[in-house]
């Protein structure tokens, strides 16, 4: 129609945040404003289909939703436009992308499972080594306890042997002193025996000399025996 024949009526639009006039969203040359008012002046954009139907009924306007659904004031309802061809292309692209992602994630999953199996095998081996090490540790601990006990026993034995050595050394010193005294007596009696017979000994004195000789021999044997025992004890302490 010629522009000078167009006389569009100013349509009152709802004053609300969930509805906006469609013409306010269009960019056009102002010389064609009557044509745009004629075509789009009675149409508003709503958020959803329920809101659109409510404003059509209350204000007598045409509405269209953000999804492309249209509600006419005459009561007709039409769906939004969908490019089937474009939807199929996008679907193919999406399938391809998800297929690639699936294959990648599947390969990654297999790698992770293989890594988990390897780690579980290593954990099993380490667990076995830990068990063996703990057994060896227990054996070493038992051996240590036995050695500590034996060391205590040997230490006590060593102390006793030291005491015994001290006693034997004391006995040896006493015997040496006694032997020295006996040797002095023998020397005196020997010197006395070398004197003339005029000063002869009595039978008691002669018997005493014999007895002293036997006593000296007996003491010497004891000295030899004590020396052997001392050497044995000292050898045992050193071991």
C-alpha positions as CSV (number, residue, x, y, z in Angstrom):
1,X,0.0,0.0,0.0
2,X,1.2,3.6,-0.6
3,X,2.6,5.2,2.5
4,X,0.3,8.2,2.2
5,X,-2.7,5.8,2.4
6,X,-1.5,4.2,5.7
7,X,-3.1,5.4,8.9
8,X,-1.9,3.0,11.7
9,X,-3.6,3.4,15.1
10,X,-1.5,3.9,18.2
11,X,-1.8,0.7,20.2
12,X,-1.5,0.9,23.9
13,X,1.1,-1.7,25.1
14,X,1.4,-3.2,28.6
15,X,3.8,-1.4,30.9
16,X,5.6,-4.4,32.3
17,X,9.1,-5.9,32.5
18,X,8.1,-9.2,31.0
19,X,6.6,-7.7,27.7
20,X,8.1,-5.2,25.2
21,X,6.8,-3.8,21.9
22,X,8.4,-5.5,19.0
23,X,8.8,-2.3,17.0
24,X,11.1,-0.9,19.7
25,X,13.5,-3.7,18.9
26,X,13.6,-2.9,15.1
27,X,16.0,-0.7,13.2
28,X,14.5,1.1,10.1
29,X,14.4,4.3,8.2
30,X,11.9,6.7,9.8
31,X,10.3,7.5,6.4
32,X,8.9,4.0,6.5
33,X,7.6,4.3,10.1
34,X,3.9,4.1,9.0
35,X,4.6,0.8,7.3
36,X,6.4,-0.7,10.3
37,X,3.7,0.6,12.6
38,X,1.1,-1.0,10.3
39,X,2.8,-4.4,10.4
40,X,4.5,-4.6,13.8
41,X,2.7,-1.9,15.9
42,X,0.3,-4.3,17.5
43,X,2.9,-7.0,18.3
44,X,4.8,-7.4,21.6
45,X,7.6,-9.8,22.7
46,X,7.0,-11.9,25.8
47,X,9.2,-14.2,27.8
48,X,7.1,-17.3,27.5
49,X,3.9,-18.7,26.0
50,X,1.8,-18.4,29.1
51,X,2.6,-14.7,29.5
52,X,2.0,-14.1,25.8
53,X,-1.5,-15.6,25.9
54,X,-2.4,-13.6,29.0
55,X,-1.5,-10.3,27.4
56,X,-3.3,-11.2,24.2
57,X,-6.4,-11.7,26.2
58,X,-6.0,-8.6,28.4
59,X,-4.8,-6.0,25.9
60,X,-5.9,-7.4,22.5
61,X,-2.4,-7.5,21.0
62,X,-0.4,-9.9,19.0
63,X,2.5,-11.5,20.9
64,X,5.5,-13.6,20.1
65,X,7.8,-15.4,22.5
66,X,11.6,-15.6,22.6
67,X,11.3,-19.1,21.2
68,X,9.4,-17.9,18.2
69,X,5.9,-19.1,19.2
70,X,3.2,-16.6,18.1
71,X,-0.2,-15.9,19.7
72,X,-2.7,-13.9,17.6
73,X,-5.4,-11.7,19.2
74,X,-7.8,-13.6,16.9
75,X,-7.1,-16.8,18.9
76,X,-4.6,-18.5,16.5
77,X,-1.4,-20.0,17.9
78,X,1.6,-20.9,15.7
79,X,4.9,-22.4,16.6
80,X,8.3,-20.9,16.2
81,X,10.4,-21.5,13.1
82,X,13.0,-24.2,13.1
83,X,15.5,-24.9,10.3
84,X,15.3,-28.7,10.0
85,X,18.3,-28.8,7.7
86,X,20.4,-26.7,10.1
87,X,19.3,-28.9,13.0
88,X,20.4,-32.0,11.3
89,X,23.8,-30.5,10.4
90,X,24.2,-29.4,14.0
91,X,23.2,-32.8,15.2
92,X,25.7,-34.5,12.9
93,X,28.4,-32.1,14.2
94,X,27.4,-32.8,17.8
95,X,27.4,-36.6,17.2
96,X,30.9,-36.4,15.6
97,X,32.2,-34.2,18.4
98,X,30.7,-36.4,21.1
99,X,32.0,-39.5,19.3
100,X,35.5,-38.1,19.2
101,X,35.3,-37.1,22.9
102,X,33.9,-40.5,23.7
103,X,36.8,-42.3,21.9
104,X,39.3,-40.0,23.6
105,X,37.8,-40.6,27.1
106,X,37.5,-44.3,26.4
107,X,41.2,-44.5,25.5
108,X,42.0,-42.4,28.6
109,X,39.8,-44.7,30.7
110,X,41.7,-47.7,29.4
111,X,45.1,-46.0,30.2
112,X,43.9,-45.2,33.7
113,X,42.7,-48.8,34.3
114,X,46.0,-50.1,33.1
115,X,47.8,-47.7,35.4
116,X,45.6,-48.7,38.3
117,X,46.3,-52.4,37.5
118,X,50.1,-51.6,37.5
119,X,49.8,-49.7,40.7
120,X,47.8,-52.5,42.4
121,X,50.5,-55.0,41.3
122,X,53.2,-52.7,42.7
123,X,51.2,-52.3,45.9
124,X,50.9,-56.1,46.2
125,X,54.7,-56.5,45.7
126,X,55.4,-53.8,48.2
127,X,53.0,-55.4,50.7
128,X,54.9,-58.7,50.3
129,X,58.2,-57.0,50.8
130,X,56.8,-55.2,53.9
131,X,55.7,-58.6,55.3
132,X,59.1,-60.1,54.7
133,X,60.8,-57.1,56.2
134,X,58.5,-57.2,59.3
135,X,59.3,-60.9,59.7
136,X,63.0,-60.2,59.5
137,X,62.6,-57.3,61.9
138,X,60.8,-59.6,64.4
139,X,63.7,-62.2,64.0
140,X,66.3,-59.5,64.6
141,X,64.3,-58.2,67.6
142,X,64.1,-61.7,69.0
143,X,67.9,-62.2,68.4
144,X,68.6,-58.9,70.0
145,X,66.5,-59.9,73.1
146,X,68.4,-63.2,73.3
147,X,71.8,-61.4,72.9
148,X,70.8,-58.9,75.6
149,X,69.8,-61.7,77.9
150,X,73.0,-63.6,77.2
151,X,75.0,-60.4,77.7
152,X,73.4,-60.0,81.1
153,X,74.2,-63.5,82.0
154,X,77.8,-63.3,80.8
155,X,78.2,-60.0,82.6
156,X,77.0,-61.6,85.9
157,X,79.4,-64.5,85.2
158,X,82.2,-62.1,84.5
159,X,81.6,-60.4,87.8
160,X,81.6,-63.7,89.7
161,X,84.8,-64.8,87.9
162,X,86.4,-61.5,88.9
163,X,85.4,-62.1,92.5
164,X,86.8,-65.6,92.3
165,X,90.1,-64.3,90.8
166,X,90.4,-61.8,93.6
167,X,89.8,-64.6,96.1
168,X,92.4,-66.8,94.4
169,X,94.9,-64.0,94.3
170,X,94.3,-63.4,98.0
171,X,94.7,-67.1,98.7
172,X,97.9,-67.1,96.6
173,X,99.3,-64.2,98.5
174,X,98.6,-65.9,101.8
175,X,100.2,-69.2,100.5
176,X,103.2,-67.3,99.3
177,X,103.6,-65.7,102.7
178,X,103.2,-69.0,104.4
179,X,105.7,-70.6,102.0
180,X,108.1,-67.8,102.7
181,X,107.7,-68.5,106.4
182,X,108.1,-72.2,105.9
183,X,111.2,-71.7,103.7
184,X,112.7,-69.5,106.4
185,X,112.1,-72.3,109.0
186,X,113.6,-74.9,106.7
187,X,116.6,-72.7,106.1
188,X,117.0,-72.4,109.9
189,X,116.6,-76.1,110.5
190,X,118.9,-76.8,107.6
191,X,121.5,-74.5,109.1
192,X,121.0,-76.1,112.4
193,X,121.5,-79.6,110.9
194,X,124.8,-78.5,109.6
195,X,126.1,-77.9,113.1
196,X,128.1,-80.7,114.9
197,X,126.3,-83.7,116.1
198,X,127.1,-82.7,119.6
199,X,124.3,-80.3,119.4
200,X,122.1,-83.0,117.7
201,X,118.3,-82.8,117.4
202,X,115.8,-84.7,119.4
203,X,113.5,-87.1,117.7
204,X,110.6,-84.6,118.0
205,X,112.7,-82.0,116.2
206,X,113.7,-84.4,113.5
207,X,110.0,-85.5,113.0
208,X,109.0,-81.8,112.9
209,X,111.6,-81.2,110.1
210,X,110.1,-84.1,108.1
211,X,106.6,-82.9,108.7
212,X,107.6,-79.4,107.6
213,X,109.2,-80.7,104.5
214,X,106.0,-82.6,103.6
215,X,103.9,-79.4,104.4
216,X,106.1,-77.4,102.1
217,X,105.7,-79.9,99.3
218,X,101.9,-79.9,99.9
219,X,101.8,-76.1,99.8
220,X,103.8,-76.0,96.6
221,X,101.3,-78.4,95.0
222,X,98.5,-76.2,96.1
223,X,100.3,-73.2,94.7
224,X,100.6,-74.9,91.3
225,X,96.9,-75.9,91.4
226,X,95.8,-72.4,92.3
227,X,98.0,-71.0,89.5
228,X,96.3,-73.3,87.0
229,X,92.8,-72.4,88.2
230,X,93.7,-68.7,88.1
231,X,94.8,-69.0,84.5
232,X,91.6,-70.9,83.6
233,X,89.5,-68.2,85.2
234,X,91.3,-65.4,83.5
235,X,91.0,-67.2,80.2
236,X,87.2,-67.6,80.7
237,X,86.9,-63.8,81.6
238,X,88.7,-62.9,78.4
239,X,86.4,-65.1,76.3
